[in-house]
């Protein structure tokens, strides 16, 4: 089950078991339409941060429990008391969270790949035909004579499945070196493909592009660098995150 779906299940438990409200009553309190409540509880859309904050402030429902499932769903009265010490504790946690986000964004900026250009190729277009030689290259110099040419190929036909949705992106940094992707390499990125666990993708995290391997571990999505110097990036329901495209090929300069 995805993180968003788990959040939806816990949100429904709060409405039904703790607040004891019908969908219609709850929608009225939250000032949203009934279909919006069903969308939150089914996991189709994430529960907004302002709703989590409202539940915590007005009803003592732990937003941490809603997001992670750990701890108690109810904040104890002494924890929820409006004292200066409590305010400082909440502000400290917020500052730590913001600091972690800033560190992540700075790291992403340092290794953000650069969009070189869209392919801009129509399926009706034809590029230069390059001979494919039907000989080995272990020794000697091949000669492109008629009897050595196996066929002629169009690199665009071979590399581009969705030309109108394909981009060239240049790699910056060393976070994917163990996958054979190095600083300065050019990636061919297909934005029309549906990403699957295990594929290398271009993702946008807090507005910054990054190239990482997309994985689902114990039902939870994450981005993993192919370099042990870098930590995994856990994807949470409240994170500004999207997958831009799937990396299909890597072009190197030798």
C-alpha positions as CSV (number, residue, x, y, z in Angstrom):
1,X,0.0,0.0,0.0
2,X,1.4,3.4,-0.9
3,X,2.2,6.1,1.6
4,X,-0.7,8.2,0.3
5,X,-3.1,5.3,0.6
6,X,-2.0,4.6,4.2
7,X,-2.5,8.3,5.1
8,X,-6.0,8.0,3.6
9,X,-6.8,4.9,5.7
10,X,-5.7,6.6,8.9
11,X,-7.6,9.7,8.0
12,X,-10.8,7.7,7.6
13,X,-10.2,6.1,11.0
14,X,-10.0,9.5,12.6
15,X,-13.3,10.6,11.0
16,X,-15.2,7.4,11.9
17,X,-13.7,6.2,15.2
18,X,-12.5,9.4,16.9
19,X,-14.6,12.3,15.5
20,X,-17.5,10.0,14.8
21,X,-18.7,12.0,11.9
22,X,-20.3,11.1,8.6
23,X,-18.6,12.0,5.4
24,X,-21.2,14.8,4.8
25,X,-20.7,16.2,8.4
26,X,-16.9,16.1,8.0
27,X,-17.0,17.8,4.6
28,X,-19.1,20.6,6.1
29,X,-16.6,21.1,8.9
30,X,-13.6,21.1,6.5
31,X,-15.5,23.4,4.0
32,X,-14.9,21.0,1.1
33,X,-17.1,18.9,-1.2
34,X,-18.0,15.3,-0.3
35,X,-16.1,13.8,-3.2
36,X,-12.9,15.5,-1.9
37,X,-13.3,13.6,1.4
38,X,-13.6,10.3,-0.5
39,X,-10.6,11.2,-2.6
40,X,-8.5,11.8,0.5
41,X,-9.6,8.6,2.2
42,X,-9.1,6.4,-0.9
43,X,-5.5,7.8,-1.4
44,X,-6.2,9.3,-4.8
45,X,-5.1,12.7,-3.5
46,X,-3.0,13.5,-0.4
47,X,-4.6,15.1,2.7
48,X,-3.5,18.8,2.6
49,X,-1.2,20.1,5.3
50,X,-3.8,22.7,6.4
51,X,-6.2,19.9,7.1
52,X,-3.6,18.0,9.2
53,X,-2.9,21.2,11.1
54,X,-6.6,21.8,11.7
55,X,-7.1,18.3,13.1
56,X,-4.1,18.7,15.4
57,X,-5.1,22.2,16.7
58,X,-8.9,21.7,17.0
59,X,-9.2,18.0,17.8
60,X,-5.8,16.9,19.3
61,X,-5.2,14.5,16.4
62,X,-1.4,13.9,15.9
63,X,-0.3,14.9,12.4
64,X,2.8,12.8,13.0
65,X,0.7,9.7,13.5
66,X,-1.4,10.5,10.4
67,X,1.7,10.8,8.2
68,X,3.7,7.9,9.6
69,X,1.4,5.7,11.6
70,X,3.8,5.7,14.5
71,X,3.0,6.9,18.1
72,X,-0.4,7.7,19.4
73,X,-3.2,9.2,17.3
74,X,-4.2,11.4,20.2
75,X,-2.0,14.1,21.6
76,X,-2.1,14.1,25.4
77,X,-3.6,17.1,27.0
78,X,-0.4,18.1,28.7
79,X,1.4,17.9,25.3
80,X,-1.3,20.0,23.7
81,X,-1.3,22.7,26.4
82,X,-0.7,26.2,25.1
83,X,2.5,27.1,27.1
84,X,5.6,28.9,26.0
85,X,7.6,25.7,26.5
86,X,5.3,23.8,24.2
87,X,5.5,26.6,21.6
88,X,9.3,26.5,21.7
89,X,9.3,22.7,21.3
90,X,7.0,22.9,18.3
91,X,9.1,25.7,16.7
92,X,12.3,23.7,17.3
93,X,10.8,20.7,15.5
94,X,9.7,22.9,12.6
95,X,13.1,24.5,12.4
96,X,14.8,21.1,12.3
97,X,12.4,19.9,9.6
98,X,13.0,23.1,7.5
99,X,16.7,22.8,8.0
100,X,16.6,19.2,6.7
101,X,14.6,20.3,3.7
102,X,17.1,23.1,3.0
103,X,20.0,20.7,3.2
104,X,18.3,18.3,0.8
105,X,17.6,21.2,-1.7
106,X,21.2,22.4,-1.6
107,X,22.4,18.9,-2.3
108,X,20.0,18.6,-5.2
109,X,21.0,21.9,-6.6
110,X,24.7,20.9,-6.5
111,X,23.9,17.8,-8.6
112,X,20.9,19.0,-10.6
113,X,21.1,17.7,-14.2
114,X,20.8,20.2,-17.0
115,X,18.2,20.0,-19.7
116,X,20.2,20.2,-23.0
117,X,17.3,20.2,-25.5
118,X,14.1,18.5,-26.5
119,X,14.5,16.0,-29.4
120,X,11.8,17.8,-31.5
121,X,11.6,15.0,-34.0
122,X,8.5,13.9,-35.9
123,X,7.9,10.3,-36.7
124,X,7.8,11.2,-40.4
125,X,11.3,12.7,-40.2
126,X,14.2,10.5,-41.2
127,X,17.8,11.0,-40.0
128,X,21.0,9.9,-41.6
129,X,21.4,6.2,-42.2
130,X,24.5,4.8,-40.6
131,X,26.1,1.5,-41.8
132,X,26.1,-1.4,-39.3
133,X,29.1,-3.5,-40.0
134,X,28.7,-7.3,-39.8
135,X,32.3,-7.9,-38.6
136,X,34.1,-8.2,-35.2
137,X,36.3,-5.4,-33.8
138,X,38.8,-7.5,-31.8
139,X,41.6,-6.6,-34.2
140,X,42.3,-5.0,-37.5
141,X,40.5,-2.1,-39.2
142,X,37.0,-2.7,-40.6
143,X,36.3,-1.6,-44.2
144,X,32.7,-0.5,-45.0
145,X,32.4,-2.5,-48.3
146,X,29.1,-3.9,-49.6
147,X,29.8,-7.4,-48.2
148,X,30.6,-6.1,-44.7
149,X,27.5,-4.0,-44.2
150,X,24.8,-5.9,-42.3
151,X,22.2,-3.1,-42.5
152,X,21.7,0.6,-42.2
153,X,20.2,2.0,-39.1
154,X,18.6,5.3,-38.0
155,X,19.8,6.2,-34.5
156,X,16.6,8.1,-33.7
157,X,14.5,5.0,-34.7
158,X,16.7,2.9,-32.4
159,X,16.9,5.2,-29.4
160,X,13.6,7.2,-29.4
161,X,10.3,5.4,-28.6
162,X,8.4,8.7,-28.0
163,X,10.3,11.4,-29.9
164,X,7.8,14.1,-29.1
165,X,8.2,13.5,-25.3
166,X,11.9,12.9,-25.2
167,X,14.7,15.2,-23.9
168,X,18.4,15.2,-23.6
169,X,19.7,16.0,-20.1
170,X,23.4,16.4,-19.1
171,X,24.5,14.8,-15.8
172,X,26.1,17.0,-13.1
173,X,27.8,15.2,-10.2
174,X,28.8,11.7,-9.2
175,X,25.8,10.4,-7.4
176,X,25.1,7.7,-10.1
177,X,28.6,6.5,-10.9
178,X,28.0,2.9,-9.8
179,X,25.2,2.7,-12.4
180,X,27.7,3.7,-15.1
181,X,26.4,7.3,-15.2
182,X,29.1,9.9,-14.8
183,X,29.5,13.6,-14.6
184,X,29.1,15.2,-18.1
185,X,27.2,12.2,-19.6
186,X,24.1,13.0,-21.7
187,X,20.9,11.1,-20.8
188,X,18.0,10.4,-23.1
189,X,14.9,10.8,-21.0
190,X,11.4,9.6,-22.1
191,X,8.7,11.6,-20.4
192,X,5.9,9.5,-21.8
193,X,6.9,6.3,-20.0
194,X,5.2,5.1,-16.8
195,X,8.1,4.7,-14.2
196,X,8.5,1.3,-12.6
197,X,10.4,0.4,-9.4
198,X,14.1,-0.3,-10.3
199,X,14.3,2.2,-13.2
200,X,16.6,5.2,-13.3
201,X,14.5,8.4,-13.5
202,X,14.6,12.1,-13.6
203,X,12.6,13.4,-10.6
204,X,11.7,16.8,-9.4
205,X,12.1,17.3,-5.6
206,X,11.2,20.7,-4.1
207,X,11.6,22.2,-7.6
208,X,15.0,20.7,-8.2
209,X,15.8,18.1,-10.8
210,X,17.7,15.0,-9.8
211,X,18.7,11.7,-11.5
212,X,18.2,8.7,-9.2
213,X,17.0,5.1,-9.2
214,X,13.3,4.9,-8.3
215,X,12.5,2.1,-5.9
216,X,9.6,0.8,-3.8
217,X,10.8,-0.7,-0.5
218,X,8.2,-2.3,1.7
219,X,5.5,-0.4,-0.1
220,X,7.2,2.9,0.4
221,X,8.7,4.9,-2.6
222,X,12.2,6.3,-2.4
223,X,15.0,7.7,-4.6
224,X,18.4,6.0,-4.3
225,X,21.8,7.2,-5.5
226,X,24.2,4.7,-7.1
227,X,27.0,6.0,-4.8
228,X,27.2,5.1,-1.2
229,X,28.3,8.6,-0.2
230,X,24.7,9.8,-0.7
231,X,21.7,9.0,1.4
232,X,18.3,7.7,0.1
233,X,15.6,10.2,-0.4
234,X,12.4,8.9,1.2
235,X,9.3,10.1,-0.6
236,X,6.5,11.3,1.8
237,X,2.9,12.4,1.2
238,X,3.7,16.0,2.1
239,X,6.7,16.3,-0.1
240,X,6.8,18.4,-3.3
241,X,7.7,15.5,-5.6
242,X,7.1,14.2,-9.2
243,X,8.8,12.0,-11.7
244,X,9.6,13.9,-14.9
245,X,10.7,10.9,-17.1
246,X,12.5,7.6,-17.4
247,X,16.1,7.4,-18.5
248,X,16.4,5.2,-21.5
249,X,20.0,5.6,-22.7
250,X,23.3,7.2,-21.6
251,X,25.6,8.8,-24.1
252,X,29.3,9.1,-23.1
253,X,32.2,10.9,-24.6
254,X,35.3,8.7,-24.7
